[in-house]
Amino acid sequence: MGYRLGIDVGGTFTDLLLFNEQSGEMTLAKVPSTPQDQSIGVIHGIEKISQTASINPNEIKLILHGTTVATNAVLEGKGALVGLLTTRGFEQILHVARSQTPGPLAGWIIMIKPDPLAPLEYTRGISARMSAKGVEMVPLDEAEVRRTIKELHDGGIEALTVALINSFADPAHEQRIKVIAHEMYPDLPVTISTDILPEFREYERCLTTVMNSYVRPKMRVYLNGMKQKLVEARLDTTMNIVRSDGGVMSLDAAQESPVNTLLSGPSGGAVASAYIGELTGFRNILSFDMGGTSTDVAISVDAKPNLVRETRVGYYPVKAPSVDVRSVGAGGGSIAHVPLTGALRVGPQSAGAEPGPASYNAGGTEPTVTDANVVLGYLPPQLLGGEMKLDTGAAERSVQKIADAMNLMLHQAAEGIYNIVNENMFGALRLVSVQKGYDPRDFALVALGGAGPIHANALSILTGSWPAIIPPTPGVLSALGFLHSDIKNEFSRTVIRTVDKIDRAEIKSILEDLGTQARDWLEHERIPAKNQKVNYQIDLRYYRQGYEFPIDIDLRSLDSDKGFERILADFKRIHEQNYGFNIDHLVEVVNLRAVGIGIVPKLELSKARGGGADASRAMVEEHKIYYQGEFINAPIYDRYKLRPGNVIQGPAVIVQNDSTTLILPKHHGKVDAYQNILIHPDGPDGYESKAQGKLGKKLAKPATNGRQKMTQHSGASTGARTRKR
């Protein structure tokens, strides 16, 4: 009997989900994260979940691990000292960057531009140079290279980046420099740009490669430490690391290109949400993963998470494939405060895992979203199935600070915190939906994370996204996504020319060569031939436009005029989706790409036996919550006693080990065959949803329902400011 284990390390908790491949049974566990060394929490989690499932840890054959080590290194500025070797005359490339500044209109006035990840004093230019067409203009001077590398090494660099101009056209110079560096200093991590991003755009290619070097030593230390702890624990198992694009890779591959793990954890949530949506019959999904520190939102169309070629980590734009995830500082540990303006604010500061919310009784005293939920009764006074008791008195004392500062009653202040954090998440959801040309009312909403289900009903009211779907294991859903992920890597080449000048046979030949590279990589990762798959993409844009779109293609479509016309039609459809228009202009091919996929056995949730509409057997106690200015009855239900077909009439609170769900008045939840809870508004149309229909082709219509409800939910904070004055 074999088991697979998904592990998601968050800012507050480390989530684990164990899957029995034979019976389909799932076991979940949560342990506090250990920010000083994430691997400590991981090992504790493996021990705990093995005891819970009554198995020998060595029965776990595969561990899929989502990590934030690389992300934290960038956000905290704690990466390596990087030396940069580039072409002479381009030493300032990271300083010049792009002429884009953050909003609002005068954002450039207050913008504080961070220092490059490779300091200028550790940047050197060499004379070797290629043309944009791959012709050697100045040959490589190996003596010059050796002197330069020695100078940087003696200066104390911890990693070396090589990013030469036009190397995407011919990587020979970079490859030779890498060999020389390894000959001179075998222990020095060396990253060349054509290994990470063999595409045009010098700044993005250089920055992404430098970021890989910046996090590489820290990632290497972490992964080697992880290997050592597995050995010490006598665990004979394979561990893979989750990529930003929802795939996975081996520990060795992660050490070489950790830049592909910067959105490791959030990608798992997006993959799992798409899978849950498909199970429930809703292939168009908005998801929000609300943890202790932040909330990650994403969108899935036709059961596939939306992927982007460029993402942002802190200030820095990173050109690496990733799920389109937006993060906002809105988590259960987000701290509420009243600045000099007198307007209540929530986040982005967080109490994190240490000291945590005041109600955790672990030293925290600041009012957090979790404390507000405890005061309102949305969160019962115990978590993790009774393992963790919440201090209601401490929560009330912390929130009272906000009430005193704003001349409010305690529960009014708590409701204001709840409403404002919902607005923060609503804003993030608009970025992945409305801003991308999608109407959120065409989507269902999947809530995940330990805190997500408490806020799901309220967010569905704001967005107009129905139903709000609460999965069986929302608190560990990212870990479930890991168990549903395939091994993946990309291989690309820049080919810039307009479609009237391309040779389709040549394009097909290049793609086939990239496909061969992808299959060779899959062989190296020990993926059986029957489980190998290669997908192909062409990046297209209008001639002289600045941004391109990746278009999925079948190689056979390049064999005929009609097939190629379908590719162009797909490009125009996506262009109109994003920008609202098309133009009568030449289309240009930019990049060609092969995506190698190693298909792994998928986790399949099984259906449970139905139990009728009556959910009374799951009711465990009477309870009261505070909602819109009054206390109302809201019975507490045990999630594990609910059966498919059960209907829970709101208001209600549903408890389980990894999360708590809130159903608001005038709404109800129905348990489906896979034990998801689908929350709908009451009324004859309560089970209807546009999310099962077709998506609109153009920019989403104004979400009037969402805005009307937004005004209503903002009332607590707006009214509070009025009373303050």
C-alpha positions, 0 to 999 in steps of 0.5 A: 500500500502506498501513500502520497503526502502534500506539504504546504508551508505557510506563514503561520501553519504548515499544512499536510494532506496524506492520500492513500492511493489504494483506498482513496482515504485522506488524512490531514494535519496542521502544525505551527510553521517554523520560520527560522527553518521550515524543514523543522516544521515539515519533519514534525508534520510528517511525524504527526500525520503518520501517527494520526494515520497509524502508518509507518512514515516509510509507507509514504512513497512521494512527498510534494513540498510547496516552499516559500524559502525563495520567496522569503529570501527576496521579500526579506532581502536576505539572499546571496551576494551576487556577482554579475558578468555581462557585456561591456557597456551594459553594466547598468542594465539592472539600474536602467530597468523599465520606465514604469512606476507604480500608481497612483498618478504621482506614484513616481514622487513617493517611489523608493527604487530598491537596489538591484539584487546584483550590486554595481560594485560586483558587476563586470563587463567583458568584451565578448559579444554576439549580434541579435542574429547570433553572429559572433562580433567579438570572440570570447577572451578566456584570459579576461574571463578568468581574471574577472571571475577571480576578481569577483570571487576574491571580492566575496560573492556567493553566487555568479550570474552570467547574462550576456547581450543577445545570448538568446540568439547563440548561448556559446559564450555563456556556456563556455564561461560557465565551464570556466567558472566551474573549473576555477571554483567548483563550489561557486553556484553559477547561473547563465541566462540561457539556462533560465530564460533563453528569450529576448528582452535583456532586462527581464532575462538578466533580472530573472537570472540574477534572482535565481542566483540570489536565492540559489545558495539559500535554497541549496542549504535548505534542500540539503538540510531537508535531505539530511533531516529525511535521512536522520528520520530514516525516511526512505521517500522521494520528495519533489518541489512544487513549481510556480506554474503548478507543476513539480520538479525534483530536489536537484532541479529545484536547487538549479533553478529555484526562481521557478518556485517563487509562487510554489505554495499559491500555485497548489491552491489554484490547481486544487480549486480548478479541480474542485470546481470541475468536480462540482460542475463549475469549470470557471472558478475564482479562488481565494486562499486566506491564511494567517498572513496573506490572501492569494487569489487566482482565476481558472477558466474551463478548469485550467488555472490562468498562467502568465509569463511574468509575475512580480515578487515584491518590487521585482518583475520576474519572467518565469511561468507561474499561475496568475496569483495576486496577493494581498496582506489580508489574513487571519493574523492581519492587524487592525489599526487606526492611523491619524486619519481616524479611518480603520485599516486592516493589514498588511502587518501581520501577527504571523505565527509568532506571537500570533493573534491575541486569542492564541494566548501565545504573547500576541496583544494586537487586534487581528482578523482572527480576534474579530472573528472570535468576538463576533462568534464566527470562530468558536473558541477552539481550533484544530478539532479542539487541539488549540483553545482560543482565549475569548477574553484576550480577543475582546481586550485586543479588539476593544483597543479599536473600539475605544479609538473609534468611539464604538461598541466592541462588536461594532468594531469587530464587524468593521474589521471583518468587513474591511478585510473582505473589501481588501480581498474583493479588490484583489479578486477584481485584479484577476477577473475584471481587469482581465476582461472577466465578469466575476458573476460568471464564476463560482468562488472556491474558498481555501485556507484556514480562514477562507471559509469564514469569509467566503459567503461575504465575498460571494455577496461582494463579487456576485460569484455563486455558489461559494464552494467550501471543499472538504479540506479547505485548510489544506487545499493547497496540499491537495493541489500538490497531489494533483500536479504533474512534473513540468519544465519549459524549453523556449527560443526567440524567433522574431519575425512577422507572419508574412515572412515566416517559414512554417516548416522552419518554425515546426522544425524548431518546435520539434527540436525544443520538444526533443529537449523536453523529452530528454529532460523528462528522461533525466527526471526518470519519467516513463515514456508512456507518462511523457507529454509535450505541449507547444506554444507560440508567442504572438503579438501585433507588429511593434506591440510591446506585449505578446500572448502565448498561444497553445498549438498542435504541431499539425496546425503548421502544415496547412493554411487553415491550421495557421489561420486558426492560430491567428484567430486564437491570438485575436480572440485572446487580444480582444479578451484582454484589451477589448479590441483588435487592429488590422495589422501584421502579427509577429511571432516572438517566441517558440516554446515546448512544455515537457510534462511528466504525468503522475497518477492523479488524486481522485476524490470519491463520492460519499453516500447521500443522507437527505436534506435534514442536517440536524444530526450534525448540529452539536450546539446552539450558538449566537453570532453578531451580524449587522448590528444584532445578535442572532442564533447560529447553530454550530454543525460538525462538518464530519457528520454532514452527508451529501444532500444535507442542507444547512440553513444560515445563519450557521457555523460549521466546524472541522479540524482545519477550518471553520465555515460561516453561512450568513442569514438568507443563505444556505449550504448544500452538501454535494456528492463529494462533500463540498458545501455549496453556499447559495442565496435563499430564494427560487434562483438560489441554485442557479449560477452563471458560472456554469454558462459561457463566458462573455467575450469582451470586458466584463460588465460593471458588477453592479450587484457587487458594488451595491453590496460593497457599499452596504458592507463598508457601512460599519467602517464608514459609520465608524469614521462619522461617529469618530468625527 
